[in-house]
Amino acid sequence: MRRMLSVEEAGEGILHAARRMYERRYVAANDGNLSVRISDDRLVVTPTGMSKGFMSRSDLVVTDMKGERVSGKRKPTSEIMMHIRAYELRDDIGSVVHAHPPYATAFAVAGIPLVECVLPEVIVSLGSIPLADYGTPSTEEVPRSIESVVTRSDALLLRNHGVMTVGNCVLDAYHKLETVEHFAEITFIARHLGSVSSLAHDDVRKLVEVRAAAGGGSVYPGCEESGICGVPQGADQTELVKIIVEEVVKILREGGNALD
């Protein structure tokens, strides 16, 4: 059973992860938000309108599960309802992290999910990384947009918006964010070089077994769409590579305007 943290423990973890997120340039200006669940009806969350690299303990806010402030001087993140919806859908979630890491956000802007079976570490730790429909930030559209994907994945791309990850604690959720961005960057570079070599079905099945043995579940998230790989079977890989390279290069050159 997941241990509930105190306000102080949750705050310390949020500040640590938020500074790392800022230092790695996963957010700019006042972007991004983090939360930790400390009881059945209480969250510790980051404030709105403040850089994640320069927060102190007194800047954090405690809210209820309606997003109303219980304690703290600042207003909670404007994306609080996205966090709450994730907690409502899965009682195993202890923390939610949202950021705009450049490579992963570029894939989100291009409308390309990270679902290919390429890196063993990603398959074992995350599975595939689906793409949620676009929702206007700070509105009820975003919580609705994640409903069909957060129930089967610990990491997802938010179309034209960024990345959301969940974990049993804030460090777990943050590390998943690092994994998503690392995977996105490697995928982009490989596609720019000309091809991505997906793992064979048998190799993926072995990794699924490793995932299950490690407590990650017997079902590989996202694979129900195509059997065992994230790429539809029979797809023309040459054409797929060409399309994705062209689209992502275009986005990075023109500058994807990911909303917060």
Secondary structure as UniProt FT lines:
FT   HELIX           7..23
FT   TURN            24..25
FT   TURN            29..30
FT   STRAND          33..39
FT   TURN            40..41
FT   STRAND          42..45
FT   TURN            48..49
FT   TURN            52..53
FT   HELIX           57..59
FT   STRAND          61..63
FT   TURN            65..66
FT   STRAND          69..71
FT   TURN            78..79
FT   HELIX           80..89
FT   TURN            91..92
FT   STRAND          95..99
FT   HELIX           102..110
FT   HELIX           120..125
FT   STRAND          131..132
FT   TURN            137..138
FT   HELIX           141..150
FT   TURN            151..152
FT   STRAND          155..158
FT   TURN            159..161
FT   STRAND          162..167
FT   HELIX           170..193
FT   HELIX           201..213
FT   TURN            214..215
FT   TURN            221..222
FT   HELIX           223..225
FT   TURN            226..228
FT   TURN            233..234
FT   HELIX           237..254
//
